Structure formats: structure tokens, C-alpha cells
Amino acid sequence: MFQGASNFAKGVDSAFFFIFAISIFFLVGLTIVMIWFMVHYNRKRHPKAEQIKDNMKLEVTWTVIPLIIVMLMFYYGYAVFKPMRQVPDDAMVVKVTGRMWNWSFEYANGKISNELVLPVGKAVKLNLFSPDVIHSLYIPAFRIKEDMVPGKDNYMWFIPNIEGTYEILCAEYCGLRHSFMEAKTRIVTEEEFQKWFAEETPIVPEDKGLAILQNNACTSCHSLDGSKLVGPTFKGLFGSERLVMENGVEKTVTADSTYIKRAILEPDKEIVKGFAPGMMRAYDKVITEDDIKAIVAYFESQSKLPN
Ligand SMILES: [Cu+2]
């Protein structure tokens, strides 16, 4: 028997098909009645219009039956929804950050990953966090979706039932690169998970800056290869001359460490010509002084590479 990819999959599908079947029944039923009325009561057969008033039996019937139907729909929906909000005590907790525009998953041991790796058959609670706008964590195969509202804590939980790789999407339109905001969840055996969990994510010292850029989704808008995305590319940034607009005045600045720091902390102060203002939020509460040093060091190291 089909068990579904998560503990909620079957329940959600049943509630959906229940409502779907009722909708199909009424679509077909109402269409038939409509056509029958059109034929039966057309002007040729009934040239004189007639006012029909009060039919207690009929009115009670068409009030009570729909009431029962919508209450049944409510019951099925609620019966499936309720356990989704009751997290078992032994659930493993993972903090999920959804930002413009990527996902990261932080485990109890501090491990941060761009992929949600979970052991099969174990309950997991995802604490949902958004630092910028509303996102929505959606795992279609598991039939779960929950909004992530900045400033409001939210969560979801589930038990993955079948090993495999499943898609994670953002289901709330969150800006230009919303459709690129995807990740994968990999459901593995307990042993594989423990092995992965204990592994350190290697961060090479030279790449610390790049890791910070990637973890904060900077590279979702600023390409590394020279292509134009939402913001100017990072390629060849360090030491280059940039034409920027400050308060409507054009000027040239050199992309040195102070410029890079300004661009991170006050992104709207100077806008590189050809790009729109208001596209990037200030990162003053997210990226620390040390992070900025690492980022600058990364850009500097890149500028020394042969083209
Ligand atoms: Cu989003």
C-alpha cells in the first residue's frame, strides 16, 4: 500500500481528493441542471413568465446539504492540519533560513548546509526564519508548506518515509529571483545521516570570504563569472573603477575595501550605473566586521588571479 513520502502525504491527498470529488460532482451536476432548465423552461415552451414563491422543503434541503458538505470538508482539512502543529518531543531540530534568494539549514551541532539531509523514519522539526521578506518553505513530495514571516517565528514538522532526494521550493513570491530559490532534501539511512552529521563542512581559509558571500545569498544576485544578474558582477571587482550614482550625481569610485564595506552596509548610498536602487537591503546586522574583512580578502585574492 502506498504510504506517501512523509507522514502527512496520505492525509493531505485524501483531504484534497475528497474536496476535489465534491467539486467535480457539483460542476457536472450544476451544468446538467443548468442545461435542463435552459431547454425545459425556454420561451417557446413557457411564453408566460411565472413567479414561484416559497418552498420550505426545497429551501431547507439546499441549506442543510451544503452545510453538511462544507462541515465535512472542514473536518477533513482540520483533522489533517491539527497533527501538523503538534510536534513530537523527540523531533530533531533544524533551523531553516530562507532569504532572498537561497536556503540554508543549520543543525544542532552548528553544521550549516545548503541541502537538507535527514534520516529516514525520524521526526524532524524545522524552525523557520526569514531575515528579509515573506518566503514559504514548500516540499511538494511531503505535502507540506509553511510561511516564513520576518519577525514571526514559525515551524513545521514531519517524518520522511522514503529514502531519496526531493525538491524544496519557495512558495511565496519574494522578488526577482524567487523562481531560483530552490534546494534539495536528501533522505538517507540513519547511519549515513550520522556520518554526514559528524563530518565537518570544510572551509578553506582562503575561501572564507566566498563562503560568507554564498551563505548570505550574495551570489544569487552578484555573479562570480561576469554575467549580469540583479546586481553587478563580483568578477574583477577589487581595485576596479566604478561609475556610481550618489543622490542623482554620477561619480567614479575605486572598489577598495572601504567601498566594498559601504556597499554591504549601505547598499543604496551609491548605485552602480545601470542598476536599480532599492534592490538590496543593508547587511549591517547580518555581516560582521570580521566577515567584511574576509570578503574583501576574497575579492583581493581574486584580483590577483590571471584572467
Ligand atoms: Cu522566497
py3Dmol code that shows the C-alpha trace and the ligand (Angstrom):
import py3Dmol

protein = """\
ATOM      1  CA  MET A   1       0.000   0.000   0.000  1.00  0.00           C
ATOM      2  CA  PHE A   2       1.208   3.492  -0.867  1.00  0.00           C
ATOM      3  CA  GLN A   3       2.496   5.130   2.302  1.00  0.00           C
ATOM      4  CA  GLY A   4       3.462   8.551   0.961  1.00  0.00           C
ATOM      5  CA  ALA A   5       6.838  10.272   1.118  1.00  0.00           C
ATOM      6  CA  SER A   6       6.033  11.789   4.511  1.00  0.00           C
ATOM      7  CA  ASN A   7       3.697  11.002   7.399  1.00  0.00           C
ATOM      8  CA  PHE A   8       1.317  13.741   6.179  1.00  0.00           C
ATOM      9  CA  ALA A   9       1.275  12.888   2.473  1.00  0.00           C
ATOM     10  CA  LYS A  10      -1.619  10.414   2.613  1.00  0.00           C
ATOM     11  CA  GLY A  11      -3.847  12.586   4.806  1.00  0.00           C
ATOM     12  CA  VAL A  12      -3.316  15.684   2.663  1.00  0.00           C
ATOM     13  CA  ASP A  13      -4.018  13.708  -0.501  1.00  0.00           C
ATOM     14  CA  SER A  14      -7.245  12.252   0.943  1.00  0.00           C
ATOM     15  CA  ALA A  15      -8.489  15.680   2.043  1.00  0.00           C
ATOM     16  CA  PHE A  16      -7.598  17.058  -1.373  1.00  0.00           C
ATOM     17  CA  PHE A  17      -9.334  14.281  -3.310  1.00  0.00           C
ATOM     18  CA  PHE A  18     -12.392  14.470  -1.053  1.00  0.00           C
ATOM     19  CA  ILE A  19     -12.827  18.176  -1.849  1.00  0.00           C
ATOM     20  CA  PHE A  20     -11.879  17.581  -5.479  1.00  0.00           C
ATOM     21  CA  ALA A  21     -14.527  14.843  -5.877  1.00  0.00           C
ATOM     22  CA  ILE A  22     -17.223  17.086  -4.374  1.00  0.00           C
ATOM     23  CA  SER A  23     -16.190  19.890  -6.727  1.00  0.00           C
ATOM     24  CA  ILE A  24     -16.366  17.605  -9.767  1.00  0.00           C
ATOM     25  CA  PHE A  25     -19.783  16.302  -8.643  1.00  0.00           C
ATOM     26  CA  PHE A  26     -21.142  19.853  -8.399  1.00  0.00           C
ATOM     27  CA  LEU A  27     -19.504  21.009 -11.609  1.00  0.00           C
ATOM     28  CA  VAL A  28     -21.138  18.177 -13.555  1.00  0.00           C
ATOM     29  CA  GLY A  29     -24.416  18.287 -11.589  1.00  0.00           C
ATOM     30  CA  LEU A  30     -24.894  22.050 -11.898  1.00  0.00           C
ATOM     31  CA  THR A  31     -24.048  22.017 -15.592  1.00  0.00           C
ATOM     32  CA  ILE A  32     -26.636  19.304 -16.247  1.00  0.00           C
ATOM     33  CA  VAL A  33     -29.318  21.135 -14.234  1.00  0.00           C
ATOM     34  CA  MET A  34     -28.456  24.408 -15.981  1.00  0.00           C
ATOM     35  CA  ILE A  35     -28.815  22.866 -19.442  1.00  0.00           C
ATOM     36  CA  TRP A  36     -32.044  21.096 -18.424  1.00  0.00           C
ATOM     37  CA  PHE A  37     -33.513  24.420 -17.180  1.00  0.00           C
ATOM     38  CA  MET A  38     -32.499  26.170 -20.392  1.00  0.00           C
ATOM     39  CA  VAL A  39     -34.270  23.578 -22.508  1.00  0.00           C
ATOM     40  CA  HIS A  40     -37.269  22.903 -20.295  1.00  0.00           C
ATOM     41  CA  TYR A  41     -38.113  26.498 -19.440  1.00  0.00           C
ATOM     42  CA  ASN A  42     -37.289  28.187 -22.709  1.00  0.00           C
ATOM     43  CA  ARG A  43     -39.596  30.843 -24.115  1.00  0.00           C
ATOM     44  CA  LYS A  44     -41.266  28.645 -26.707  1.00  0.00           C
ATOM     45  CA  ARG A  45     -42.477  26.184 -24.094  1.00  0.00           C
ATOM     46  CA  HIS A  46     -43.280  28.780 -21.456  1.00  0.00           C
ATOM     47  CA  PRO A  47     -44.180  32.030 -23.191  1.00  0.00           C
ATOM     48  CA  LYS A  48     -45.560  33.498 -19.979  1.00  0.00           C
ATOM     49  CA  ALA A  49     -43.157  34.122 -17.079  1.00  0.00           C
ATOM     50  CA  GLU A  50     -44.291  32.816 -13.756  1.00  0.00           C
ATOM     51  CA  GLN A  51     -43.347  33.846 -10.218  1.00  0.00           C
ATOM     52  CA  ILE A  52     -42.765  30.851  -7.945  1.00  0.00           C
ATOM     53  CA  LYS A  53     -42.647  31.686  -4.246  1.00  0.00           C
ATOM     54  CA  ASP A  54     -41.808  29.824  -1.041  1.00  0.00           C
ATOM     55  CA  ASN A  55     -40.917  26.176  -0.980  1.00  0.00           C
ATOM     56  CA  MET A  56     -39.927  25.330   2.547  1.00  0.00           C
ATOM     57  CA  LYS A  57     -38.839  21.769   1.794  1.00  0.00           C
ATOM     58  CA  LEU A  58     -36.601  22.835  -1.073  1.00  0.00           C
ATOM     59  CA  GLU A  59     -35.027  25.691   0.895  1.00  0.00           C
ATOM     60  CA  VAL A  60     -34.259  23.518   3.896  1.00  0.00           C
ATOM     61  CA  THR A  61     -32.754  20.863   1.616  1.00  0.00           C
ATOM     62  CA  TRP A  62     -30.450  23.233  -0.216  1.00  0.00           C
ATOM     63  CA  THR A  63     -29.303  24.790   3.030  1.00  0.00           C
ATOM     64  CA  VAL A  64     -28.759  21.648   5.070  1.00  0.00           C
ATOM     65  CA  ILE A  65     -26.984  19.529   2.412  1.00  0.00           C
ATOM     66  CA  PRO A  66     -24.332  22.178   1.571  1.00  0.00           C
ATOM     67  CA  LEU A  67     -23.880  22.808   5.300  1.00  0.00           C
ATOM     68  CA  ILE A  68     -23.137  19.121   5.865  1.00  0.00           C
ATOM     69  CA  ILE A  69     -20.764  19.093   2.888  1.00  0.00           C
ATOM     70  CA  VAL A  70     -18.745  22.141   3.973  1.00  0.00           C
ATOM     71  CA  MET A  71     -18.608  20.867   7.556  1.00  0.00           C
ATOM     72  CA  LEU A  72     -17.222  17.562   6.235  1.00  0.00           C
ATOM     73  CA  MET A  73     -14.635  19.476   4.207  1.00  0.00           C
ATOM     74  CA  PHE A  74     -13.716  21.455   7.302  1.00  0.00           C
ATOM     75  CA  TYR A  75     -13.478  18.284   9.360  1.00  0.00           C
ATOM     76  CA  TYR A  76     -11.146  16.535   6.905  1.00  0.00           C
ATOM     77  CA  GLY A  77      -8.980  19.632   6.498  1.00  0.00           C
ATOM     78  CA  TYR A  78      -8.734  20.225  10.219  1.00  0.00           C
ATOM     79  CA  ALA A  79      -8.122  16.573  11.074  1.00  0.00           C
ATOM     80  CA  VAL A  80      -5.104  16.605   8.739  1.00  0.00           C
ATOM     81  CA  PHE A  81      -3.905  20.070   9.759  1.00  0.00           C
ATOM     82  CA  LYS A  82      -4.041  19.577  13.534  1.00  0.00           C
ATOM     83  CA  PRO A  83      -1.251  16.981  13.854  1.00  0.00           C
ATOM     84  CA  MET A  84       0.930  19.212  11.648  1.00  0.00           C
ATOM     85  CA  ARG A  85       1.057  21.719  14.510  1.00  0.00           C
ATOM     86  CA  GLN A  86       1.776  19.114  17.226  1.00  0.00           C
ATOM     87  CA  VAL A  87       5.477  18.398  17.170  1.00  0.00           C
ATOM     88  CA  PRO A  88       6.634  15.199  18.923  1.00  0.00           C
ATOM     89  CA  ASP A  89       9.086  15.855  21.758  1.00  0.00           C
ATOM     90  CA  ASP A  90      11.835  13.722  20.246  1.00  0.00           C
ATOM     91  CA  ALA A  91      11.910  15.576  16.920  1.00  0.00           C
ATOM     92  CA  MET A  92      15.337  16.608  15.671  1.00  0.00           C
ATOM     93  CA  VAL A  93      15.503  20.385  15.317  1.00  0.00           C
ATOM     94  CA  VAL A  94      16.938  22.113  12.247  1.00  0.00           C
ATOM     95  CA  LYS A  95      16.925  25.868  11.827  1.00  0.00           C
ATOM     96  CA  VAL A  96      15.940  26.902   8.319  1.00  0.00           C
ATOM     97  CA  THR A  97      16.796  30.327   6.969  1.00  0.00           C
ATOM     98  CA  GLY A  98      15.052  31.405   3.799  1.00  0.00           C
ATOM     99  CA  ARG A  99      16.398  34.605   2.344  1.00  0.00           C
ATOM    100  CA  MET A 100      16.481  36.449  -0.955  1.00  0.00           C
ATOM    101  CA  TRP A 101      17.313  34.065  -2.577  1.00  0.00           C
ATOM    102  CA  ASN A 102      18.585  30.855  -1.097  1.00  0.00           C
ATOM    103  CA  TRP A 103      18.032  28.376   1.709  1.00  0.00           C
ATOM    104  CA  SER A 104      20.335  27.287   4.490  1.00  0.00           C
ATOM    105  CA  PHE A 105      19.874  24.610   7.103  1.00  0.00           C
ATOM    106  CA  GLU A 106      21.587  24.789  10.476  1.00  0.00           C
ATOM    107  CA  TYR A 107      21.881  21.695  12.644  1.00  0.00           C
ATOM    108  CA  ALA A 108      22.187  21.350  16.418  1.00  0.00           C
ATOM    109  CA  ASN A 109      25.971  20.883  16.192  1.00  0.00           C
ATOM    110  CA  GLY A 110      26.377  24.135  14.259  1.00  0.00           C
ATOM    111  CA  LYS A 111      26.719  22.457  10.905  1.00  0.00           C
ATOM    112  CA  ILE A 112      25.319  24.627   8.116  1.00  0.00           C
ATOM    113  CA  SER A 113      24.290  23.122   4.823  1.00  0.00           C
ATOM    114  CA  ASN A 114      22.547  24.202   1.625  1.00  0.00           C
ATOM    115  CA  GLU A 115      20.970  20.782   1.436  1.00  0.00           C
ATOM    116  CA  LEU A 116      18.524  19.398   3.996  1.00  0.00           C
ATOM    117  CA  VAL A 117      19.896  15.957   4.864  1.00  0.00           C
ATOM    118  CA  LEU A 118      17.631  13.887   7.139  1.00  0.00           C
ATOM    119  CA  PRO A 119      17.436  10.336   8.436  1.00  0.00           C
ATOM    120  CA  VAL A 120      14.525   8.288   7.127  1.00  0.00           C
ATOM    121  CA  GLY A 121      11.711   7.487   9.561  1.00  0.00           C
ATOM    122  CA  LYS A 122      12.703  10.118  12.152  1.00  0.00           C
ATOM    123  CA  ALA A 123      10.640  13.122  13.151  1.00  0.00           C
ATOM    124  CA  VAL A 124      12.212  16.457  12.300  1.00  0.00           C
ATOM    125  CA  LYS A 125      11.145  19.935  13.347  1.00  0.00           C
ATOM    126  CA  LEU A 126      12.136  22.822  11.115  1.00  0.00           C
ATOM    127  CA  ASN A 127      12.319  26.197  12.823  1.00  0.00           C
ATOM    128  CA  LEU A 128      11.603  28.688  10.097  1.00  0.00           C
ATOM    129  CA  PHE A 129      13.333  32.026   9.910  1.00  0.00           C
ATOM    130  CA  SER A 130      13.376  34.794   7.325  1.00  0.00           C
ATOM    131  CA  PRO A 131      15.593  37.861   7.712  1.00  0.00           C
ATOM    132  CA  ASP A 132      14.096  39.843   4.820  1.00  0.00           C
ATOM    133  CA  VAL A 133      10.696  39.216   3.205  1.00  0.00           C
ATOM    134  CA  ILE A 134       7.985  36.548   3.367  1.00  0.00           C
ATOM    135  CA  HIS A 135       9.066  33.208   1.976  1.00  0.00           C
ATOM    136  CA  SER A 136       7.310  29.878   2.175  1.00  0.00           C
ATOM    137  CA  LEU A 137       9.002  26.532   2.629  1.00  0.00           C
ATOM    138  CA  TYR A 138       7.352  24.025   0.361  1.00  0.00           C
ATOM    139  CA  ILE A 139       8.279  20.366  -0.078  1.00  0.00           C
ATOM    140  CA  PRO A 140       5.716  19.138  -2.625  1.00  0.00           C
ATOM    141  CA  ALA A 141       6.510  15.422  -2.250  1.00  0.00           C
ATOM    142  CA  PHE A 142       5.908  15.651   1.516  1.00  0.00           C
ATOM    143  CA  ARG A 143       2.719  17.714   1.035  1.00  0.00           C
ATOM    144  CA  ILE A 144       3.895  20.365   3.477  1.00  0.00           C
ATOM    145  CA  LYS A 145       4.163  24.119   3.154  1.00  0.00           C
ATOM    146  CA  GLU A 146       4.587  26.820   5.759  1.00  0.00           C
ATOM    147  CA  ASP A 147       5.100  30.584   5.501  1.00  0.00           C
ATOM    148  CA  MET A 148       8.226  32.232   6.876  1.00  0.00           C
ATOM    149  CA  VAL A 149       7.374  35.744   8.006  1.00  0.00           C
ATOM    150  CA  PRO A 150      10.175  38.077   9.133  1.00  0.00           C
ATOM    151  CA  GLY A 151       9.853  38.783  12.857  1.00  0.00           C
ATOM    152  CA  LYS A 152       7.380  35.968  13.444  1.00  0.00           C
ATOM    153  CA  ASP A 153       8.615  32.548  14.489  1.00  0.00           C
ATOM    154  CA  ASN A 154       7.112  29.651  12.645  1.00  0.00           C
ATOM    155  CA  TYR A 155       7.808  25.926  12.383  1.00  0.00           C
ATOM    156  CA  MET A 156       6.851  22.755  10.625  1.00  0.00           C
ATOM    157  CA  TRP A 157       7.486  19.105  11.319  1.00  0.00           C
ATOM    158  CA  PHE A 158       7.246  15.790   9.514  1.00  0.00           C
ATOM    159  CA  ILE A 159       8.627  12.276   9.271  1.00  0.00           C
ATOM    160  CA  PRO A 160      10.223  11.432   5.915  1.00  0.00           C
ATOM    161  CA  ASN A 161       9.176   7.892   4.983  1.00  0.00           C
ATOM    162  CA  ILE A 162      11.147   7.025   1.868  1.00  0.00           C
ATOM    163  CA  GLU A 163      14.843   7.472   1.080  1.00  0.00           C
ATOM    164  CA  GLY A 164      15.552   9.707  -1.873  1.00  0.00           C
ATOM    165  CA  THR A 165      16.070  13.266  -2.999  1.00  0.00           C
ATOM    166  CA  TYR A 166      13.162  15.693  -3.070  1.00  0.00           C
ATOM    167  CA  GLU A 167      12.736  19.255  -4.171  1.00  0.00           C
ATOM    168  CA  ILE A 168      12.364  22.206  -1.810  1.00  0.00           C
ATOM    169  CA  LEU A 169      10.764  25.317  -3.260  1.00  0.00           C
ATOM    170  CA  CYS A 170       9.774  28.770  -2.118  1.00  0.00           C
ATOM    171  CA  ALA A 171       6.017  29.124  -2.498  1.00  0.00           C
ATOM    172  CA  GLU A 172       5.716  32.833  -1.779  1.00  0.00           C
ATOM    173  CA  TYR A 173       6.614  35.312  -4.499  1.00  0.00           C
ATOM    174  CA  CYS A 174       9.619  37.003  -2.904  1.00  0.00           C
ATOM    175  CA  GLY A 175      11.186  39.070  -5.644  1.00  0.00           C
ATOM    176  CA  LEU A 176      13.130  38.863  -8.854  1.00  0.00           C
ATOM    177  CA  ARG A 177      14.921  35.561  -8.328  1.00  0.00           C
ATOM    178  CA  HIS A 178      12.101  33.825  -6.463  1.00  0.00           C
ATOM    179  CA  SER A 179      11.938  31.060  -9.072  1.00  0.00           C
ATOM    180  CA  PHE A 180      15.604  30.257  -8.471  1.00  0.00           C
ATOM    181  CA  MET A 181      15.035  29.826  -4.732  1.00  0.00           C
ATOM    182  CA  GLU A 182      15.232  26.075  -4.546  1.00  0.00           C
ATOM    183  CA  ALA A 183      17.105  23.415  -2.630  1.00  0.00           C
ATOM    184  CA  LYS A 184      17.059  19.679  -2.164  1.00  0.00           C
ATOM    185  CA  THR A 185      16.249  17.465   0.763  1.00  0.00           C
ATOM    186  CA  ARG A 186      18.105  14.183   0.839  1.00  0.00           C
ATOM    187  CA  ILE A 187      16.554  11.426   2.945  1.00  0.00           C
ATOM    188  CA  VAL A 188      19.151   8.827   3.919  1.00  0.00           C
ATOM    189  CA  THR A 189      19.544   5.925   6.342  1.00  0.00           C
ATOM    190  CA  GLU A 190      20.306   6.654   9.979  1.00  0.00           C
ATOM    191  CA  GLU A 191      23.954   5.502   9.554  1.00  0.00           C
ATOM    192  CA  GLU A 192      24.504   7.679   6.503  1.00  0.00           C
ATOM    193  CA  PHE A 193      22.963  10.608   8.309  1.00  0.00           C
ATOM    194  CA  GLN A 194      25.149  10.188  11.403  1.00  0.00           C
ATOM    195  CA  LYS A 195      28.213  10.032   9.173  1.00  0.00           C
ATOM    196  CA  TRP A 196      27.196  13.192   7.292  1.00  0.00           C
ATOM    197  CA  PHE A 197      26.203  14.944  10.532  1.00  0.00           C
ATOM    198  CA  ALA A 198      29.607  14.326  12.123  1.00  0.00           C
ATOM    199  CA  GLU A 199      31.560  15.426   9.049  1.00  0.00           C
ATOM    200  CA  GLU A 200      32.921  18.923   9.241  1.00  0.00           C
ATOM    201  CA  THR A 201      31.964  21.126   6.338  1.00  0.00           C
ATOM    202  CA  PRO A 202      35.401  22.044   5.121  1.00  0.00           C
ATOM    203  CA  ILE A 203      36.056  25.771   4.860  1.00  0.00           C
ATOM    204  CA  VAL A 204      39.394  26.548   3.297  1.00  0.00           C
ATOM    205  CA  PRO A 205      40.812  29.721   4.932  1.00  0.00           C
ATOM    206  CA  GLU A 206      41.220  31.478   1.560  1.00  0.00           C
ATOM    207  CA  ASP A 207      37.612  30.733   0.748  1.00  0.00           C
ATOM    208  CA  LYS A 208      36.088  32.012   3.966  1.00  0.00           C
ATOM    209  CA  GLY A 209      35.011  35.214   2.245  1.00  0.00           C
ATOM    210  CA  LEU A 210      33.410  33.277  -0.587  1.00  0.00           C
ATOM    211  CA  ALA A 211      31.635  31.029   1.930  1.00  0.00           C
ATOM    212  CA  ILE A 212      30.177  34.126   3.626  1.00  0.00           C
ATOM    213  CA  LEU A 213      29.055  35.501   0.265  1.00  0.00           C
ATOM    214  CA  GLN A 214      27.388  32.229  -0.621  1.00  0.00           C
ATOM    215  CA  ASN A 215      25.791  31.657   2.788  1.00  0.00           C
ATOM    216  CA  ASN A 216      24.213  35.108   2.684  1.00  0.00           C
ATOM    217  CA  ALA A 217      22.935  34.513  -0.841  1.00  0.00           C
ATOM    218  CA  CYS A 218      25.023  37.424  -2.182  1.00  0.00           C
ATOM    219  CA  THR A 219      25.938  35.293  -5.179  1.00  0.00           C
ATOM    220  CA  SER A 220      22.245  34.886  -6.081  1.00  0.00           C
ATOM    221  CA  CYS A 221      22.305  38.494  -7.314  1.00  0.00           C
ATOM    222  CA  HIS A 222      26.010  39.130  -7.954  1.00  0.00           C
ATOM    223  CA  SER A 223      27.554  36.605 -10.304  1.00  0.00           C
ATOM    224  CA  LEU A 224      31.115  35.366  -9.994  1.00  0.00           C
ATOM    225  CA  ASP A 225      31.567  34.807 -13.720  1.00  0.00           C
ATOM    226  CA  GLY A 226      30.800  38.251 -15.119  1.00  0.00           C
ATOM    227  CA  SER A 227      27.163  37.647 -16.089  1.00  0.00           C
ATOM    228  CA  LYS A 228      24.657  40.354 -15.252  1.00  0.00           C
ATOM    229  CA  LEU A 229      22.070  39.405 -12.615  1.00  0.00           C
ATOM    230  CA  VAL A 230      20.082  41.660 -10.278  1.00  0.00           C
ATOM    231  CA  GLY A 231      23.256  43.394  -9.149  1.00  0.00           C
ATOM    232  CA  PRO A 232      26.687  43.983 -10.709  1.00  0.00           C
ATOM    233  CA  THR A 233      29.003  41.001 -11.001  1.00  0.00           C
ATOM    234  CA  PHE A 234      31.759  40.304  -8.471  1.00  0.00           C
ATOM    235  CA  LYS A 235      34.166  39.419 -11.257  1.00  0.00           C
ATOM    236  CA  GLY A 236      37.083  41.815 -11.425  1.00  0.00           C
ATOM    237  CA  LEU A 237      35.562  43.907  -8.638  1.00  0.00           C
ATOM    238  CA  PHE A 238      38.540  44.639  -6.425  1.00  0.00           C
ATOM    239  CA  GLY A 239      40.515  47.704  -7.468  1.00  0.00           C
ATOM    240  CA  SER A 240      38.251  48.421 -10.444  1.00  0.00           C
ATOM    241  CA  GLU A 241      36.837  51.835 -11.264  1.00  0.00           C
ATOM    242  CA  ARG A 242      33.092  52.026 -10.878  1.00  0.00           C
ATOM    243  CA  LEU A 243      30.667  54.559 -12.236  1.00  0.00           C
ATOM    244  CA  VAL A 244      28.106  55.100  -9.485  1.00  0.00           C
ATOM    245  CA  MET A 245      25.149  57.377  -8.816  1.00  0.00           C
ATOM    246  CA  GLU A 246      25.051  59.102  -5.443  1.00  0.00           C
ATOM    247  CA  ASN A 247      21.955  61.266  -4.822  1.00  0.00           C
ATOM    248  CA  GLY A 248      21.473  61.515  -8.565  1.00  0.00           C
ATOM    249  CA  VAL A 249      25.055  62.644  -9.184  1.00  0.00           C
ATOM    250  CA  GLU A 250      27.383  60.497 -11.233  1.00  0.00           C
ATOM    251  CA  LYS A 251      30.858  59.834  -9.922  1.00  0.00           C
ATOM    252  CA  THR A 252      33.683  57.376 -10.250  1.00  0.00           C
ATOM    253  CA  VAL A 253      34.908  55.414  -7.263  1.00  0.00           C
ATOM    254  CA  THR A 254      37.584  52.785  -6.818  1.00  0.00           C
ATOM    255  CA  ALA A 255      36.325  49.478  -5.481  1.00  0.00           C
ATOM    256  CA  ASP A 256      38.652  49.248  -2.500  1.00  0.00           C
ATOM    257  CA  SER A 257      37.960  47.879   0.969  1.00  0.00           C
ATOM    258  CA  THR A 258      36.072  50.991   2.132  1.00  0.00           C
ATOM    259  CA  TYR A 259      33.889  50.946  -0.974  1.00  0.00           C
ATOM    260  CA  ILE A 260      33.086  47.252  -0.506  1.00  0.00           C
ATOM    261  CA  LYS A 261      32.247  47.826   3.143  1.00  0.00           C
ATOM    262  CA  ARG A 262      29.966  50.742   2.231  1.00  0.00           C
ATOM    263  CA  ALA A 263      28.279  48.699  -0.469  1.00  0.00           C
ATOM    264  CA  ILE A 264      27.465  45.974   2.079  1.00  0.00           C
ATOM    265  CA  LEU A 265      26.344  48.226   4.930  1.00  0.00           C
ATOM    266  CA  GLU A 266      24.628  50.993   2.931  1.00  0.00           C
ATOM    267  CA  PRO A 267      23.877  49.456  -0.450  1.00  0.00           C
ATOM    268  CA  ASP A 268      21.554  52.258  -1.570  1.00  0.00           C
ATOM    269  CA  LYS A 269      24.059  55.069  -0.991  1.00  0.00           C
ATOM    270  CA  GLU A 270      25.912  54.544  -4.238  1.00  0.00           C
ATOM    271  CA  ILE A 271      24.240  52.648  -7.045  1.00  0.00           C
ATOM    272  CA  VAL A 272      26.389  51.272  -9.839  1.00  0.00           C
ATOM    273  CA  LYS A 273      25.187  52.881 -13.081  1.00  0.00           C
ATOM    274  CA  GLY A 274      22.775  50.686 -14.959  1.00  0.00           C
ATOM    275  CA  PHE A 275      21.340  49.048 -11.837  1.00  0.00           C
ATOM    276  CA  ALA A 276      18.203  49.838  -9.883  1.00  0.00           C
ATOM    277  CA  PRO A 277      18.231  51.240  -6.332  1.00  0.00           C
ATOM    278  CA  GLY A 278      16.289  49.559  -3.512  1.00  0.00           C
ATOM    279  CA  MET A 279      17.100  46.046  -4.655  1.00  0.00           C
ATOM    280  CA  MET A 280      19.417  45.180  -1.768  1.00  0.00           C
ATOM    281  CA  ARG A 281      18.866  45.511   1.930  1.00  0.00           C
ATOM    282  CA  ALA A 282      21.546  46.757   4.313  1.00  0.00           C
ATOM    283  CA  TYR A 283      23.537  43.898   5.820  1.00  0.00           C
ATOM    284  CA  ASP A 284      24.717  45.781   8.922  1.00  0.00           C
ATOM    285  CA  LYS A 285      23.030  43.386  11.325  1.00  0.00           C
ATOM    286  CA  VAL A 286      23.966  40.230   9.456  1.00  0.00           C
ATOM    287  CA  ILE A 287      27.514  40.606   8.186  1.00  0.00           C
ATOM    288  CA  THR A 288      30.059  41.428  10.852  1.00  0.00           C
ATOM    289  CA  GLU A 289      33.226  43.499  10.686  1.00  0.00           C
ATOM    290  CA  ASP A 290      35.284  40.266  10.510  1.00  0.00           C
ATOM    291  CA  ASP A 291      33.060  38.902   7.749  1.00  0.00           C
ATOM    292  CA  ILE A 292      33.671  42.056   5.708  1.00  0.00           C
ATOM    293  CA  LYS A 293      37.426  41.625   6.144  1.00  0.00           C
ATOM    294  CA  ALA A 294      37.144  38.060   4.876  1.00  0.00           C
ATOM    295  CA  ILE A 295      35.005  39.158   1.926  1.00  0.00           C
ATOM    296  CA  VAL A 296      37.484  41.904   0.980  1.00  0.00           C
ATOM    297  CA  ALA A 297      40.337  39.409   1.292  1.00  0.00           C
ATOM    298  CA  TYR A 298      38.498  37.084  -1.058  1.00  0.00           C
ATOM    299  CA  PHE A 299      37.945  39.819  -3.664  1.00  0.00           C
ATOM    300  CA  GLU A 300      41.549  40.884  -3.349  1.00  0.00           C
ATOM    301  CA  SER A 301      42.806  37.322  -3.871  1.00  0.00           C
ATOM    302  CA  GLN A 302      40.589  37.055  -6.970  1.00  0.00           C
ATOM    303  CA  SER A 303      42.007  40.237  -8.442  1.00  0.00           C
ATOM    304  CA  LYS A 304      45.479  38.689  -8.345  1.00  0.00           C
ATOM    305  CA  LEU A 305      44.476  35.678 -10.411  1.00  0.00           C
ATOM    306  CA  PRO A 306      45.420  35.726 -14.101  1.00  0.00           C
ATOM    307  CA  ASN A 307      42.370  36.328 -16.310  1.00  0.00           C
TER     308      ASN A 307
END
"""
ligand_1 = """\
1
CU
Cu 11.246 33.104 -1.285
"""
view = py3Dmol.view(width=600, height=400)
view.addModel(protein, "pdb")
view.setStyle({"model": 0}, {"cartoon": {"style": "trace"}})
view.addModel(ligand_1, "xyz")
view.setStyle({"model": 1}, {"stick": {}})
view.zoomTo()
view.show()
